[in-house]
Amino acid sequence: MNSEILITAIAFALFIVCPRMAGMLHVICENSKMSLFKTAFLGSLIAIPLILLMVWVFAQFGVVGALIFCVGTDLLAAYLLKNISYKVGFETIIIAGFVFIAVKVAPLISGVLIT
């Protein structure tokens, strides 16, 4: 196996395991009283085809298309979570907004700081 693909795949895996995922898992499980491990495991299995769909959307429509897809999945999650708690659904929408803003603002800030 090419070392570049292994390094990039490991890096991507480490990005998937991110503070946002831990925060959302905490919010969901705290309000639903579900098991952290069961929710994380089953959710990870369900996410695999969604990640591949996101990659396809990115390849077809670029980063804006992928962002729209991802914010759409967050909004769908918020809709599903409102059955557990409207607060959790609203928190999900807020987090999606921060992610969208961060992706747009990060290149501007790094461009100013690193020239």
C-alpha positions in Angstrom: 0.0 0.0 0.0 1.2 3.5 -0.9 2.4 5.3 2.3 0.6 8.5 1.1 -2.8 6.9 1.1 -2.2 5.4 4.5 -1.1 8.7 5.9 -4.0 10.6 4.4 -6.5 7.9 5.5 -5.2 8.0 9.1 -5.4 11.8 9.1 -9.0 11.7 7.8 -9.9 9.1 10.5 -8.4 11.4 13.1 -10.5 14.3 11.8 -13.6 12.2 12.0 -12.8 11.7 15.7 -13.1 15.4 16.6 -14.4 17.6 19.4 -17.6 18.2 17.6 -18.4 14.5 17.5 -17.7 14.1 21.2 -19.8 17.1 22.0 -22.7 15.9 19.9 -22.5 12.4 21.4 -22.5 14.0 24.8 -25.6 16.2 24.1 -27.5 13.3 22.4 -26.8 10.7 25.1 -27.3 13.0 28.1 -30.7 14.0 26.8 -31.8 10.6 25.6 -30.3 8.5 28.4 -28.9 6.2 25.8 -25.5 4.3 26.0 -22.6 6.4 24.8 -20.9 3.2 23.3 -24.0 1.8 21.6 -24.9 5.1 20.1 -21.4 5.8 18.9 -21.0 2.3 17.4 -24.3 2.1 15.6 -24.1 5.7 14.5 -20.6 5.1 13.1 -21.9 2.2 11.0 -24.8 4.3 9.7 -22.3 7.1 8.9 -20.1 5.1 6.5 -22.4 5.4 3.5 -23.2 9.0 4.4 -19.5 9.8 4.4 -19.1 8.3 1.0 -22.1 10.3 -0.3 -20.5 13.4 1.1 -17.3 12.6 -0.8 -19.3 12.1 -4.0 -21.1 15.5 -3.4 -17.7 17.1 -2.8 -16.3 15.6 -6.0 -19.3 16.8 -8.0 -20.0 20.2 -6.4 -16.9 21.2 -4.4 -16.6 22.3 -0.9 -19.7 24.5 -0.9 -21.8 21.5 -2.1 -20.3 19.3 0.6 -20.9 21.9 3.2 -24.6 22.2 2.2 -24.9 18.5 2.3 -23.3 18.3 5.8 -25.4 21.2 7.2 -28.4 19.4 5.7 -27.5 16.2 7.6 -27.1 18.3 10.7 -30.6 19.8 10.2 -32.0 16.3 9.7 -30.3 15.2 12.9 -31.9 18.3 14.7 -35.3 17.3 13.3 -34.9 13.8 14.6 -33.5 14.9 18.0 -36.4 17.3 18.6 -38.4 14.1 19.5 -35.9 13.7 22.4 -35.7 17.4 23.2 -36.2 20.7 21.4 -33.2 22.0 23.2 -31.0 19.3 21.7 -32.4 20.0 18.2 -31.7 23.7 18.6 -28.2 23.1 19.9 -27.5 20.9 16.8 -28.6 23.8 14.5 -26.3 26.2 16.4 -23.4 23.9 16.1 -24.1 23.4 12.3 -24.0 27.2 11.9 -20.7 27.5 13.7 -19.2 24.8 11.5 -20.4 26.5 8.3 -19.0 29.9 9.5 -15.7 28.3 10.6 -15.1 26.7 7.2 -15.5 30.1 5.6 -13.6 32.2 8.2 -10.6 29.8 8.7 -9.0 30.4 5.3 -9.3 34.2 5.9 -7.7 34.1 9.3 -4.9 31.7 8.2 -4.2 33.9 5.2 -3.7 36.9 7.5 -1.6 35.0 10.0 0.5 32.8 7.7 1.6 34.7 4.6 
